[in-house]
């Protein structure tokens, strides 16, 4: 199997190189924002935003969190795995030995050990985790990034939602019922996953001007395009597709006329030592770019790395490749945000679609297991140096303070100043609550 291209067990291709996205940039118009605030006041809402932005670190394929954040060294043979537990810089908190750098930033994060759901299949589980709503054939829910793009105001000239590839073919990363205007732009230019820091040229596909084109030439083409668009509007006023495309088109023009995104992707402006701390691979440099995007005003960014679908050689894969890379990059991101005073206003969430079976299979692997999993969250007013919930002695199921993906989503948006019960409308005018069953995890809030 190629190092550059892998598939998970359901046949969906996963690229080892960077997948970076940003969302939450478009936001409300001023009149919409004022109406939203007025409605919140009228309903007696006292919610106050603790965070301004989110970085989602997505571990595609379903990480074996029982061998990471919820180690079971005292479980029976065939469950406990090969890794010993190590202490962190928070007394009483331990996790797997191959996360030593994360152990040194444990005082800046929270580990949710009681996360669970009931969908052990990649695609629908990814949808659940990345939308905060259980998937249903009746409605396509928007991703958390698209919701942020809809509900949070942003500065002009920053892309609203950017991704290298669609999560699970777009079913988890798209705008869903929000419509075309909140779909992602795509980032390209990661190049070789082993490219040295500062040599990658990241850009947003479709919104980077060719070298021979000036902004004046762009404006002339835009005027011509709009003259054609007017004709299409007269042909079909009943569809919202034209309106959504108009929104998307205007965002692209604003980005082209601004240097904010271009500057955010210029990693050469960072000190070599910091670039090295993140990791001299596409995942590490993507995390650094994500931090720069947040500084540029992006509300929601996503970086992703795959190959966590460890049905075979789970411990070898974790020990030799997956955990060292994650340990370096995630710890560097959290430390960097903290050093810059950005962690207070930025939520970092690290998770995959589900966990792995407590029982080790005959191929030294672990299979799909959604009934118990763990994730890391940090910043944005969430508790630090904290473990939320627990699983039973064998890691089969939550033992205390169970949490679901919609609870986690509700908590993140609560910290962003958005009530989880807020209602949006589909393109047909149907009111939809942000998270149907999600409840804020009060114990997780600092």
VENJONOR-V865169 format. One record per run of one state. SS is the DSSP state (~ for helix, > for strand, _ for the rest). FROM is the first residue (numbers start at 0). TO is the last residue. If there is no record, write none. Layout:
# VENJONOR-V865169
SS,FROM,TO / SS,FROM,TO
This chain:
# VENJONOR-V865169
_,0,3 / >,4,6 / _,7,11 / >,12,14 / _,15,17 / >,18,22 / _,23,28 / ~,29,41 / _,42,51 / >,52,58 / _,59,63 / ~,64,66 / _,67,83 / >,84,86 / _,87,92 / >,93,95 / _,96,98 / ~,99,102 / _,103,104 / ~,105,107 / >,108,114 / _,115,120 / ~,121,130 / _,131,134 / >,135,135 / _,136,137 / >,138,138 / _,139,142 / ~,143,150 / _,151,159 / >,160,162 / _,163,165 / ~,166,169 / _,170,174 / ~,175,177 / _,178,178 / ~,179,181 / _,182,183 / >,184,187 / _,188,201 / >,202,204 / _,205,213 / ~,214,234 / _,235,239 / ~,240,255 / _,256,258 / ~,259,263 / _,264,265 / ~,266,268 / _,269,270 / ~,271,277 / _,278,280 / ~,281,294 / _,295,298 / >,299,304 / _,305,312 / ~,313,338 / _,339,344 / >,345,350 / _,351,353 / >,354,355 / _,356,366 / >,367,368 / _,369,371 / >,372,377 / _,378,380 / >,381,381 / _,382,384 / >,385,387 / _,388,388 / >,389,390 / _,391,396 / >,397,399 / _,400,401 / >,402,402 / _,403,403 / ~,404,414 / _,415,421 / >,422,424 / _,425,429 / >,430,432 / _,433,440 / ~,441,443 / >,444,444 / _,445,445
